[in-house]
Amino acid sequence: MSNSGPGGRKKILFFAEAVTLAHMARPAVLAGLLDEGEFEVVLARDPRYESLFPDLTIRQEDLMSIPSATFLEALARGKPLYSAEVLEKYVEDDLRLIDQEKPDVVVGDFRLSLSVSSRLRDVPYVAIANAYWSPYARPHYVIPEHPMTRLLWVPIADALFRAIRPAAFAMHSLPLNRVRRRHSLSFLGLNLNRVYTDADYVLYADVPQLATMAALPDSHRFIGPVLWSPEHRYPDWWGAMDGRLPTVYLTLGSSGRSDLLPTILDALRDMPVQTLVSTAGLAGGLAAAPNLFIADFLPGDAASRRASLVICNGGSLTTYQALAYGKPILGIAGNLDQHLNMGDIEQFGAGIRLRTDRLNPDGVRLAVQSLLKEQVYSHSAGLLQKQIGEFDAGSRFTEFLRSL
């Protein structure tokens, strides 16, 4: 199937599943870091995030992903994220691009259909994933935001979730297994972690210090976090902030619960801090205050560098951005992915996790006070900053491709 590019360059075809920004950003960043003198690189992606990567010079091809709202609604309701019919359409789109490009290697980030399409064309498939979804991970599962938590005390709902989770995960694994069976491929079992990471090689965009793992096979390895921040202009008020006050950077992201911003700001309003808020264009009419600075978008890396702590939805893209600057995190977690990510950070001592379905100003205020006053949080975040600095994801990814 291989059709190496001019001069013997390996051809790498990236598939970005644009249901969340993280699954789009990581392939885009890794693709952009490869030396085009050594690799011929093509990025397949949904056009809806194209404007966030204006400096990407590699060739790009259109690729359909389901709407983010559809994905997030299924995630919130605990339903399978993709139907067998959607995955079958994905396989058709994958095969069209693989046949068109004839790559040496395909790289996907949560593009589950590549479990089928790459095998049908006998092309090595590399999956980018978070370690807490590994079949070798040993995470502590808690119930995410769910209709059940609105009716029951969380510890009771959590106990029920632990009892039914294996059956629920088995249900989530069925659509891909059905598509594999249609194409005469082997059954992956009812292990959702295996379904989410089925590939010839799995690369974890994490530092191992945040993961509890069994021994990994040679085909699984850590490359470190893939850091990315969109380019945005600094707002007019950027130079007017008080350098003597602790700074809180608040962003719930494009997939976060923007309706929670007033609750968080109510907690911060009378505290001796100044707050930088990135609304992602989803929240208007926030009440002004002397130490409150609001913008639709902020350069996240610069805001994290300037902050004393970061408040976010607990997703890996923003938490690693904060930890790269040694800043502790208050994660307002809703879905299971956010809870798993923040669970590891909280266990390490670099942050505090609060639930979206139980959020109140008093809880936010107490968490912020602890993160600012208790040195264990900044110390632990500093340890992770050092570990992140020792992992260059671009270099590790390039060396991995060379080893193939």
C-alpha positions in Angstrom: 0.0 0.0 0.0 3.0 2.3 0.6 3.7 5.1 -1.8 6.6 7.1 -0.3 6.8 10.7 -1.3 9.5 12.4 -3.4 13.1 11.6 -2.4 12.0 8.5 -0.4 10.1 10.5 2.2 7.7 8.6 4.3 4.1 9.8 3.7 2.1 10.4 6.9 -1.6 10.8 6.7 -3.2 12.3 9.9 -6.9 11.9 10.7 -8.2 14.5 13.2 -11.6 13.7 14.7 -13.0 17.2 15.3 -15.6 16.5 17.9 -13.5 18.4 20.5 -10.7 20.8 20.1 -8.2 18.5 21.7 -8.7 15.8 19.1 -8.2 18.4 16.4 -5.3 20.2 18.0 -3.0 17.3 18.8 -2.8 15.9 15.2 -2.5 19.4 13.8 0.4 20.3 16.1 2.3 17.0 15.5 1.7 17.2 11.8 3.1 20.7 11.7 6.2 19.8 13.7 7.4 17.1 11.3 10.3 18.0 9.0 8.8 18.2 5.5 12.2 17.4 4.1 12.0 14.0 5.8 8.2 13.4 5.7 5.4 14.1 3.3 2.6 15.1 5.6 -1.2 15.4 4.9 -3.8 16.4 7.5 -7.4 15.2 7.1 -9.8 17.3 9.2 -13.2 18.9 9.4 -13.0 22.5 8.1 -14.8 23.9 11.2 -11.6 24.4 13.1 -9.5 25.5 10.2 -9.3 29.1 11.2 -7.6 28.2 14.5 -4.5 27.0 12.6 -3.7 29.8 10.1 0.1 29.1 10.1 -0.2 25.4 9.2 1.6 25.0 5.9 1.0 21.3 5.2 -1.6 20.1 2.8 -5.0 19.6 4.2 -8.0 17.5 3.1 -11.6 17.8 4.2 -12.9 15.0 6.4 -16.4 14.9 8.0 -16.7 14.6 11.8 -20.1 14.5 13.6 -21.1 17.9 15.1 -19.5 18.6 18.5 -22.9 19.2 20.0 -24.1 15.7 19.0 -20.9 14.2 20.5 -21.1 16.2 23.7 -24.8 15.4 24.2 -24.2 11.7 23.8 -21.3 12.0 26.3 -23.5 13.8 28.8 -26.3 11.2 28.5 -24.0 8.2 28.7 -25.0 7.0 25.2 -22.6 5.4 22.7 -20.7 8.3 21.0 -21.0 6.8 17.5 -23.6 4.5 16.0 -22.5 1.7 13.7 -24.0 3.6 10.8 -21.8 6.7 11.5 -18.7 4.5 11.9 -19.5 2.8 8.6 -19.7 6.2 6.9 -16.4 7.1 8.6 -14.8 4.0 7.2 -15.9 4.9 3.7 -14.4 8.4 4.1 -11.2 6.9 5.6 -10.8 4.5 2.7 -11.3 7.2 0.1 -8.4 9.2 1.6 -6.2 6.2 2.1 -6.7 5.1 -1.5 -6.1 8.7 -2.7 -3.0 9.4 -0.7 -1.4 5.9 -0.3 0.3 6.7 2.9 3.1 4.7 4.6 1.5 5.4 8.0 -1.9 6.7 9.2 -2.1 8.6 12.5 -5.5 9.2 14.2 -6.7 10.9 17.3 -10.0 9.3 18.5 -10.8 8.4 14.9 -12.2 5.0 15.9 -13.0 3.9 12.4 -9.3 3.6 11.6 -9.5 0.4 13.6 -11.2 -1.0 10.5 -10.1 1.1 7.5 -6.3 0.9 8.2 -6.6 -2.9 8.5 -8.6 -3.2 5.2 -5.7 -1.4 3.4 -2.9 -3.0 5.5 -1.4 0.4 6.5 0.3 0.8 10.0 -2.1 2.7 12.3 -0.8 4.9 15.1 -3.4 6.2 17.6 -2.9 9.3 19.8 -4.7 8.9 23.1 -4.8 9.8 26.8 -3.3 7.3 29.1 -6.4 7.0 31.3 -8.2 5.3 28.3 -5.5 2.7 27.9 -6.4 -0.9 28.5 -3.4 -1.0 30.7 -4.6 1.9 32.9 -5.8 1.5 36.4 -8.1 4.6 36.8 -10.5 5.3 39.6 -13.9 5.8 37.9 -16.5 8.1 39.4 -19.9 8.9 38.0 -19.9 11.9 35.7 -22.6 14.5 35.4 -25.7 12.3 34.6 -29.5 12.5 35.0 -29.0 10.0 37.9 -27.0 12.5 39.9 -29.8 15.0 39.9 -32.1 12.5 41.6 -29.7 10.7 44.0 -27.1 11.7 46.6 -23.7 11.5 44.7 -22.2 8.7 46.8 -25.3 6.5 46.1 -25.3 7.4 42.4 -21.5 6.6 42.3 -22.0 3.2 43.9 -24.7 2.4 41.3 -22.4 3.6 38.5 -19.6 1.3 39.7 -22.0 -1.6 39.6 -23.3 -0.9 36.1 -20.2 0.5 34.5 -18.9 -2.7 33.0 -22.3 -3.3 31.3 -22.4 0.3 30.1 -18.9 0.2 28.7 -19.8 -3.1 27.0 -22.7 -1.4 25.3 -20.4 1.5 24.2 -18.1 -1.1 22.6 -20.7 -2.7 20.4 -21.0 -0.3 17.4 -17.3 -0.6 16.4 -17.4 -4.4 16.9 -20.4 -4.6 14.6 -18.6 -2.6 11.9 -15.5 -4.8 12.3 -17.7 -7.9 12.0 -19.2 -6.6 8.7 -15.7 -6.4 7.3 -14.6 -9.8 8.6 -12.3 -8.4 11.3 -11.8 -9.9 14.7 -14.0 -9.1 17.7 -12.3 -6.7 20.1 -14.2 -7.8 23.2 -16.4 -5.7 25.4 -13.5 -3.7 26.8 -14.2 0.0 25.9 -10.6 1.0 26.6 -9.4 -1.5 24.0 -12.0 -0.2 21.5 -10.9 3.4 22.1 -7.2 2.5 21.6 -7.2 -0.3 19.1 -4.2 0.4 16.8 -0.9 -1.1 15.8 0.8 1.5 18.0 -0.6 3.7 20.7 1.1 7.0 21.8 0.0 8.6 25.0 0.0 12.4 25.0 0.7 12.5 28.7 3.5 12.3 31.2 3.7 8.9 33.0 3.8 10.5 36.4 0.1 11.2 36.1 -0.9 7.7 35.0 -1.3 4.5 37.0 -0.4 1.8 34.5 0.4 -1.9 34.3 3.6 -2.8 32.3 3.2 -1.6 28.7 4.0 -3.5 25.6 6.6 -2.1 23.1 3.8 -0.9 20.9 2.5 1.5 23.6 4.6 4.5 24.7 4.4 8.0 26.2 5.4 10.9 24.0 4.4 13.7 26.5 1.6 16.3 26.2 1.0 18.0 22.9 0.8 21.7 23.9 -1.1 24.2 21.8 -2.6 27.6 22.3 -4.5 29.6 19.6 -3.1 32.9 18.5 -5.2 35.8 19.7 -4.5 39.4 20.2 -3.9 40.7 23.7 -7.0 42.7 24.9 -6.6 46.4 25.6 -6.7 45.8 29.3 -3.8 43.3 29.3 -1.3 45.9 30.6 -3.6 47.4 33.1 -3.7 44.5 35.6 -2.4 44.8 39.2 0.9 42.9 39.5 0.5 42.7 43.3 -2.7 40.6 43.3 -2.9 36.8 42.7 -4.3 36.2 39.3 -6.9 33.5 38.4 -7.2 32.5 34.8 -10.7 31.2 34.1 -11.6 29.3 30.9 -14.3 26.7 30.5 -13.4 26.2 26.8 -15.7 25.8 23.8 -17.2 22.6 25.2 -17.5 23.8 28.8 -20.6 24.8 30.8 -20.6 28.5 30.1 -23.7 28.8 32.3 -21.4 28.0 35.3 -19.4 31.2 34.8 -21.7 33.4 36.9 -21.4 30.9 39.8 -17.6 30.9 39.6 -17.4 34.7 39.3 -19.7 35.1 42.2 -17.3 33.1 44.4 -14.3 35.2 43.2 -15.9 38.6 43.2 -15.0 39.5 46.8 -11.7 37.6 47.1 -8.4 39.5 47.0 -7.6 38.2 43.4 -7.9 39.5 39.9 -9.6 37.2 37.4 -8.9 36.8 33.6 -11.9 35.3 31.9 -11.9 33.7 28.5 -15.6 33.1 27.6 -14.9 31.4 24.2 -17.6 33.7 22.8 -20.3 31.7 24.7 -21.2 34.0 27.5 -22.4 37.6 27.4 -23.7 40.1 29.9 -21.3 39.1 32.7 -21.4 41.7 35.5 -18.4 44.0 35.6 -16.1 44.3 38.7 -12.9 46.2 39.4 -10.7 43.1 39.3 -12.5 41.2 36.6 -11.1 41.2 33.1 -13.2 39.6 30.3 -12.4 38.7 26.7 -14.0 36.3 24.2 -10.6 34.7 23.7 -7.3 35.0 25.3 -3.8 33.6 24.4 -4.0 30.6 26.8 -0.3 30.1 27.2 0.3 33.7 28.1 -2.7 33.7 30.5 -1.4 30.5 32.2 2.1 31.9 32.5 0.7 35.0 34.2 -1.8 33.2 36.5 -1.4 32.0 40.0 -3.9 29.2 39.3 -6.1 28.1 36.5 -9.8 27.2 36.6 -11.0 25.1 33.7 -13.3 22.2 32.7 -10.6 19.7 33.6 -9.8 18.7 30.0 -6.3 17.6 29.2 -5.6 20.4 26.6 -6.0 23.2 29.2 -4.7 21.3 32.2 -1.4 20.5 30.5 -1.1 24.1 29.4 -1.4 25.2 33.0 1.0 22.5 34.3 3.5 23.4 31.7 3.9 26.7 33.6 3.7 25.0 37.0 0.3 26.4 37.9 -2.2 24.4 40.1 -5.7 23.7 38.7 -9.3 23.9 39.8 -11.0 21.5 37.4 -14.8 21.8 37.1 -15.4 18.4 35.7 -18.6 17.2 34.0 -18.0 14.3 31.6 -16.1 11.1 32.4 -13.0 12.2 30.3 -12.7 15.3 32.5 -13.2 13.4 35.7 -10.5 10.8 34.7 -8.0 13.6 33.8 -8.7 15.7 36.9 -8.7 12.5 39.1 -5.1 11.9 38.2 -4.1 15.5 38.7 -5.9 15.6 42.1 -4.3 12.4 43.2 -0.8 13.8 42.4 -1.6 16.9 44.5 -1.5 19.5 41.7 -5.2 20.4 41.7 -8.7 20.1 43.1 -11.7 18.7 41.3 -15.3 20.0 41.7 -18.4 18.6 40.0 -20.4 20.6 37.6 -23.6 19.2 39.0 -22.8 20.2 42.6 -21.1 23.5 41.9 -21.7 26.4 44.3 -19.9 29.6 45.2 -18.8 28.4 48.6 -17.2 25.3 47.2 -15.3 27.4 44.6 -14.2 29.9 47.1 -12.8 27.3 49.5 -11.0 25.5 46.6 -9.4 28.7 45.4 -8.3 29.6 48.9 -6.7 26.2 49.3 -4.9 26.3 46.0 -3.5 29.7 46.7 -2.5 29.2 50.3 -1.4 25.5 50.6 2.1 25.0 49.2 1.5 21.4 48.3 -0.4 22.3 45.2 2.1 24.7 43.7 4.9 22.3 44.7 3.2 19.4 43.0 2.4 21.5 39.9 6.1 22.5 39.8 7.2 18.8 39.8 4.9 18.2 36.9 6.2 21.3 35.1 9.7 19.8 35.3 8.5 16.4 34.0 6.6 18.1 31.1 9.8 20.0 30.3 11.6 16.7 29.8 9.1 15.4 27.3 9.3 17.0 23.9 6.3 15.4 22.1 7.4 16.6 18.7 10.9 15.0 19.0 9.6 11.8 20.5 7.0 11.5 17.8 9.5 12.1 15.0 11.9 9.5 16.5 9.0 7.0 16.7 8.2 7.5 13.0 11.8 7.0 12.1 11.8 3.7 14.1 9.0 2.4 11.8 
